[in-house]
Amino acid sequence: MSNSYGAARVRAVDMRSKHEYARQRFLAGIVTGLVGQMILAFLLGLLLLSDSGLGVRIDGALISSLIATPGALSAGFAIMLKDDARAFGGGIVAGAVGATLLWLVLSWIF
């Protein structure tokens, strides 16, 4: 095992790049979870209420979010079981929770 200054710098740079890569995967997971849950809930809401106004469709999407959110959470937790993609799965979970809160806010606005 080498205790040189150069080896320590290489390890420090390697750890920093791992953390930056994990942060990028987490942000990509947030976007994936947010967009995926929003699209799934909106499509399920369209199936539920196909010929209604925008406010009623958003409320239908909020109700459909009760189906879409556990699906997205299950997918995120399943992805988190793999060590390589733990940050990505955590981002999917955070994005799904954020999308659910966004549906709630949209239902209050409209």
N, CA, C and O of each residue as an XYZ file, in Angstrom:
440
protein
N       0.833     -1.163      0.000
C       0.000      0.000      0.000
C       0.889      1.240      0.000
O       1.860      1.322      0.751
N       0.553      2.173     -0.827
C       1.373      3.361     -0.972
C       0.813      4.488     -0.117
O      -0.394      4.725     -0.094
N       1.695      5.171      0.575
C       1.298      6.299      1.409
C       1.795      7.609      0.842
O       1.942      8.587      1.575
N       2.051      7.642     -0.433
C       2.593      8.860     -1.013
C       1.499      9.915     -1.173
O       0.305      9.615     -1.181
N       1.945     11.130     -1.299
C       1.032     12.260     -1.472
C       0.259     12.135     -2.772
O      -0.921     12.484     -2.828
N       0.904     11.645     -3.810
C       0.242     11.482     -5.109
C      -0.895     10.478     -5.059
O      -1.948     10.706     -5.654
N      -0.696      9.371     -4.357
C      -1.755      8.365     -4.238
C      -2.930      8.912     -3.439
O      -4.083      8.611     -3.749
N      -2.653      9.706     -2.424
C      -3.727     10.301     -1.624
C      -4.530     11.289     -2.457
O      -5.752     11.369     -2.327
N      -3.848     12.036     -3.308
C      -4.565     12.984     -4.180
C      -5.433     12.252     -5.180
O      -6.543     12.693     -5.475
N      -4.946     11.141     -5.707
C      -5.733     10.358     -6.663
C      -6.982      9.811     -5.984
O      -8.068      9.841     -6.563
N      -6.833      9.309     -4.754
C      -8.007      8.808     -4.030
C      -8.989      9.923     -3.730
O     -10.199      9.714     -3.818
N      -8.499     11.102     -3.377
C      -9.383     12.229     -3.075
C     -10.152     12.673     -4.318
O     -11.344     12.968     -4.240
N      -9.473     12.720     -5.455
C     -10.130     13.103     -6.706
C     -11.144     12.040     -7.107
O     -12.223     12.359     -7.606
N     -10.791     10.773     -6.885
C     -11.706      9.690     -7.227
C     -12.971      9.750     -6.371
O     -14.070      9.552     -6.891
N     -12.839     10.020     -5.075
C     -14.006     10.134     -4.207
C     -14.862     11.329     -4.600
O     -16.090     11.238     -4.592
N     -14.234     12.447     -4.942
C     -14.980     13.631     -5.338
C     -15.748     13.361     -6.616
O     -16.902     13.772     -6.737
N     -15.132     12.679     -7.574
C     -15.829     12.403     -8.817
C     -16.974     11.408     -8.600
O     -17.997     11.492     -9.279
N     -16.815     10.467     -7.658
C     -17.906      9.546     -7.342
C     -19.089     10.303     -6.756
O     -20.238     10.014     -7.089
N     -18.817     11.267     -5.888
C     -19.896     12.043     -5.283
C     -20.583     12.927     -6.321
O     -21.806     13.071     -6.300
N     -19.817     13.510     -7.213
C     -20.416     14.337     -8.265
C     -21.263     13.482     -9.206
O     -22.339     13.903     -9.631
N     -20.781     12.294     -9.529
C     -21.538     11.395    -10.398
C     -22.816     10.936     -9.706
O     -23.856     10.822    -10.355
N     -22.761     10.669     -8.392
C     -23.956     10.274     -7.643
C     -24.958     11.418     -7.593
O     -26.164     11.191     -7.686
N     -24.469     12.640     -7.449
C     -25.366     13.797     -7.438
C     -26.050     13.961     -8.785
O     -27.235     14.290     -8.836
N     -25.328     13.738     -9.873
C     -25.930     13.809    -11.206
C     -26.981     12.719    -11.384
O     -28.042     12.972    -11.955
N     -26.698     11.515    -10.903
C     -27.683     10.431    -10.993
C     -28.905     10.732    -10.139
O     -30.024     10.403    -10.534
N     -28.716     11.351     -8.976
C     -29.845     11.705     -8.120
C     -30.730     12.737     -8.810
O     -31.955     12.611     -8.794
N     -30.125     13.752     -9.415
C     -30.903     14.772    -10.129
C     -31.616     14.177    -11.338
O     -32.755     14.542    -11.626
N     -30.963     13.276    -12.039
C     -31.618     12.601    -13.167
C     -32.777     11.740    -12.669
O     -33.804     11.640    -13.339
N     -32.621     11.122    -11.509
C     -33.698     10.333    -10.923
C     -34.875     11.194    -10.504
O     -36.026     10.786    -10.658
N     -34.601     12.388     -9.971
C     -35.682     13.299     -9.602
C     -36.494     13.675    -10.825
O     -37.725     13.645    -10.795
N     -35.808     14.027    -11.900
C     -36.519     14.392    -13.131
C     -37.303     13.200    -13.665
O     -38.454     13.349    -14.076
N     -36.694     12.026    -13.663
C     -37.375     10.822    -14.154
C     -38.599     10.493    -13.310
O     -39.661     10.198    -13.857
N     -38.468     10.538    -11.995
C     -39.590     10.248    -11.113
C     -40.703     11.277    -11.236
O     -41.883     10.925    -11.255
N     -40.328     12.547    -11.318
C     -41.314     13.619    -11.432
C     -42.089     13.509    -12.732
O     -43.320     13.515    -12.732
N     -41.370     13.410    -13.836
C     -42.021     13.352    -15.149
C     -42.800     12.046    -15.306
O     -43.925     12.058    -15.806
N     -42.226     10.936    -14.891
C     -42.904      9.654    -15.036
C     -44.190      9.582    -14.234
O     -45.208      9.102    -14.732
N     -44.151     10.057    -12.992
C     -45.345     10.019    -12.162
C     -46.395     10.988    -12.682
O     -47.582     10.665    -12.671
N     -45.986     12.172    -13.138
C     -46.939     13.147    -13.669
C     -47.622     12.603    -14.921
O     -48.838     12.723    -15.067
N     -46.855     12.014    -15.812
C     -47.439     11.474    -17.053
C     -48.370     10.317    -16.744
O     -49.473     10.252    -17.286
N     -47.944      9.402    -15.883
C     -48.787      8.255    -15.555
C     -50.091      8.696    -14.877
O     -51.167      8.202    -15.213
N     -49.989      9.622    -13.926
C     -51.198     10.097    -13.245
C     -52.110     10.850    -14.206
O     -53.331     10.713    -14.135
N     -51.531     11.644    -15.102
C     -52.357     12.391    -16.061
C     -53.052     11.451    -17.032
O     -54.229     11.637    -17.341
N     -52.331     10.437    -17.519
C     -52.958      9.480    -18.440
C     -54.048      8.671    -17.749
O     -55.099      8.423    -18.341
N     -53.817      8.258    -16.510
C     -54.864      7.565    -15.776
C     -56.053      8.485    -15.503
O     -57.200      8.036    -15.513
N     -55.786      9.765    -15.260
C     -56.869     10.732    -15.076
C     -57.646     10.958    -16.357
O     -58.860     11.156    -16.314
N     -56.961     10.932    -17.513
C     -57.673     11.057    -18.794
C     -58.560      9.852    -19.046
O     -59.662      9.992    -19.575
N     -58.091      8.675    -18.674
C     -58.926      7.488    -18.824
C     -60.144      7.555    -17.912
O     -61.226      7.086    -18.263
N     -59.951      8.138    -16.749
C     -61.038      8.238    -15.788
C     -62.074      9.271    -16.222
O     -63.276      9.015    -16.153
N     -61.612     10.429    -16.666
C     -62.495     11.541    -17.041
C     -62.074     12.084    -18.400
O     -61.314     13.050    -18.465
N     -62.544     11.495    -19.462
C     -62.061     11.878    -20.784
C     -62.752     13.115    -21.352
O     -62.135     13.830    -22.141
N     -63.983     13.397    -20.995
C     -64.688     14.522    -21.608
C     -65.107     15.553    -20.557
O     -66.290     15.867    -20.424
N     -64.135     16.070    -19.819
C     -64.405     17.036    -18.753
C     -63.481     18.232    -18.907
O     -62.586     18.234    -19.752
N     -63.703     19.248    -18.083
C     -62.875     20.445    -18.108
C     -61.518     20.220    -17.469
O     -61.235     19.151    -16.928
N     -60.677     21.258    -17.541
C     -59.302     21.145    -17.053
C     -59.254     20.903    -15.550
O     -58.482     20.063    -15.087
N     -60.065     21.625    -14.780
C     -60.055     21.456    -13.331
C     -60.473     20.062    -12.909
O     -59.904     19.491    -11.979
N     -61.469     19.514    -13.594
C     -61.929     18.170    -13.268
C     -60.869     17.142    -13.658
O     -60.674     16.152    -12.953
N     -60.182     17.376    -14.783
C     -59.105     16.462    -15.196
C     -57.945     16.473    -14.209
O     -57.351     15.434    -13.922
N     -57.628     17.659    -13.692
C     -56.540     17.744    -12.708
C     -56.942     17.023    -11.427
O     -56.124     16.335    -10.816
N     -58.206     17.180    -11.017
C     -58.667     16.430     -9.842
C     -58.643     14.923    -10.103
O     -58.307     14.137     -9.217
N     -59.001     14.531    -11.322
C     -58.920     13.115    -11.677
C     -57.487     12.611    -11.673
O     -57.214     11.478    -11.276
N     -56.572     13.471    -12.122
C     -55.156     13.096    -12.090
C     -54.651     12.996    -10.651
O     -53.801     12.160    -10.346
N     -55.177     13.852     -9.765
C     -54.796     13.764     -8.357
C     -55.268     12.440     -7.762
O     -54.537     11.793     -7.012
N     -56.496     12.043     -8.101
C     -56.993     10.754     -7.625
C     -56.173      9.620     -8.249
O     -55.849      8.645     -7.571
N     -55.840      9.745     -9.528
C     -55.029      8.724    -10.191
C     -53.608      8.698     -9.657
O     -52.892      7.709     -9.815
N     -53.207      9.790     -9.024
C     -51.889      9.833     -8.403
C     -51.800      8.844     -7.244
O     -50.707      8.423     -6.864
N     -52.950      8.475     -6.687
C     -52.953      7.454     -5.632
C     -52.517      6.097     -6.171
O     -52.083      5.233     -5.409
N     -52.632      5.910     -7.477
C     -52.163      4.682     -8.113
C     -50.736      4.863     -8.623
O     -49.902      3.966     -8.491
N     -50.463      6.024     -9.203
C     -49.162      6.253     -9.833
C     -48.035      6.403     -8.805
O     -46.916      5.950     -9.050
N     -48.314      7.026     -7.672
C     -47.261      7.266     -6.683
C     -46.706      5.969     -6.089
O     -45.487      5.808     -6.044
N     -47.545      5.042     -5.632
C     -46.957      3.789     -5.113
C     -46.196      3.009     -6.185
O     -45.211      2.334     -5.883
N     -46.649      3.100     -7.432
C     -45.909      2.435     -8.507
C     -44.528      3.035     -8.697
O     -43.542      2.311     -8.840
N     -44.459      4.369     -8.699
C     -43.163      5.033     -8.849
C     -42.270      4.796     -7.632
O     -41.061      4.610     -7.771
N     -42.870      4.804     -6.438
C     -42.083      4.535     -5.235
C     -41.534      3.111     -5.243
O     -40.385      2.880     -4.868
N     -42.353      2.166     -5.667
C     -41.886      0.778     -5.743
C     -40.746      0.635     -6.738
O     -39.766     -0.061     -6.471
N     -40.873      1.296     -7.886
C     -39.798      1.243     -8.885
C     -38.524      1.888     -8.343
O     -37.430      1.358     -8.538
N     -38.657      3.019     -7.671
C     -37.490      3.690     -7.104
C     -36.800      2.859     -6.041
O     -35.573      2.763     -6.020
N     -37.595      2.250     -5.146
C     -36.989      1.417     -4.106
C     -36.364      0.156     -4.693
O     -35.346     -0.323     -4.192
N     -36.966     -0.381     -5.749
C     -36.374     -1.557     -6.390
C     -35.040     -1.198     -7.045
O     -34.093     -1.983     -6.995
N     -34.966     -0.027     -7.651
C     -33.707      0.410     -8.264
C     -32.665      0.702     -7.188
O     -31.472      0.503     -7.414
N     -33.102      1.168     -6.030
C     -32.164      1.461     -4.941
C     -31.506      0.204     -4.378
O     -30.473      0.302     -3.716
N     -32.072     -0.960     -4.621
C     -31.465     -2.194     -4.129
C     -30.130     -2.478     -4.803
O     -29.276     -3.154     -4.230
N     -29.946     -1.969     -6.007
C     -28.679     -2.152     -6.700
C     -27.727     -1.053     -6.255
O     -28.077      0.126     -6.307
N     -26.559     -1.413     -5.829
C     -25.624     -0.455     -5.244
C     -25.195      0.619     -6.240
O     -24.976      1.768     -5.857
N     -25.073      0.250     -7.518
C     -24.620      1.215     -8.521
C     -25.642      2.323     -8.740
O     -25.269      3.461     -9.025
N     -26.917      2.006     -8.612
C     -27.970      2.960     -8.961
C     -28.748      3.434     -7.741
O     -29.900      3.848     -7.868
N     -28.139      3.380     -6.568
C     -28.846      3.781     -5.357
C     -29.261      5.253     -5.407
O     -30.372      5.590     -4.998
N     -28.403      6.117     -5.892
C     -28.740      7.538     -5.970
C     -29.845      7.788     -6.992
O     -30.712      8.634     -6.774
N     -29.819      7.066     -8.093
C     -30.858      7.220     -9.112
C     -32.217      6.789     -8.564
O     -33.217      7.471     -8.790
N     -32.266      5.676     -7.852
C     -33.509      5.208     -7.244
C     -34.022      6.171     -6.183
O     -35.226      6.405     -6.083
N     -33.121      6.725     -5.398
C     -33.521      7.728     -4.407
C     -34.087      8.968     -5.068
O     -35.016      9.585     -4.549
N     -33.529      9.336     -6.215
C     -34.063     10.469     -6.962
C     -35.456     10.193     -7.510
O     -36.307     11.081     -7.526
N     -35.689      8.963     -7.958
C     -37.022      8.598     -8.448
C     -38.041      8.695     -7.318
O     -39.151      9.187     -7.521
N     -37.670      8.230     -6.138
C     -38.570      8.317     -4.990
C     -38.854      9.780     -4.654
O     -40.009     10.147     -4.438
N     -37.830     10.610     -4.606
C     -38.019     12.032     -4.306
C     -38.849     12.717     -5.391
O     -39.697     13.555     -5.084
N     -38.614     12.370     -6.648
C     -39.391     12.958     -7.737
C     -40.851     12.560     -7.690
O     -41.721     13.377     -7.991
N     -41.138     11.325     -7.322
C     -42.531     10.874     -7.228
C     -43.258     11.590     -6.091
O     -44.420     11.969     -6.235
N     -42.583     11.771     -4.977
C     -43.195     12.504     -3.865
C     -43.409     13.963     -4.267
O     -44.452     14.543     -3.964
N     -42.434     14.553     -4.944
C     -42.588     15.933     -5.427
C     -43.721     16.083     -6.422
O     -44.438     17.084     -6.395
N     -43.895     15.102     -7.303
C     -44.992     15.153     -8.272
C     -46.339     15.045     -7.582
O     -47.297     15.701     -7.990
N     -46.426     14.229     -6.548
C     -47.673     14.117     -5.798
C     -48.021     15.443     -5.132
O     -49.175     15.872     -5.152
N     -47.030     16.082     -4.549
C     -47.268     17.397     -3.952
C     -47.633     18.431     -5.010
O     -48.458     19.310     -4.759
N     -47.030     18.335     -6.184
C     -47.356     19.252     -7.275
C     -48.794     19.065     -7.745
O     -49.480     20.048     -8.027
N     -49.268     17.802     -7.836
C     -50.670     17.544     -8.187
C     -51.598     18.142     -7.139
O     -52.654     18.678     -7.474
N     -51.208     18.051     -5.873
C     -52.030     18.603     -4.804
C     -52.130     20.129     -4.926
O     -53.211     20.697     -4.771
N     -51.017     20.780     -5.199
C     -51.017     22.225     -5.378
C     -51.831     22.628     -6.608
O     -52.587     23.598     -6.563
N     -51.676     21.887     -7.701
C     -52.454     22.192     -8.910
C     -53.943     22.021     -8.690
O     -54.740     22.774     -9.249
N     -54.333     21.044     -7.887
C     -55.755     20.859     -7.621
C     -56.314     21.998     -6.777
O     -57.488     22.344     -6.914
N     -55.489     22.593     -5.899
C     -55.943     23.741     -5.129
C     -56.056     24.982     -6.002
O     -56.945     25.808     -5.795
N     -55.147     25.121     -6.992
C     -55.163     26.300     -7.857
C     -56.343     26.254     -8.813
O     -57.065     27.239     -8.966
N     -56.536     25.119     -9.449
C     -57.620     25.004    -10.442
C     -58.829     24.459     -9.762
O     -59.866     24.276    -10.399
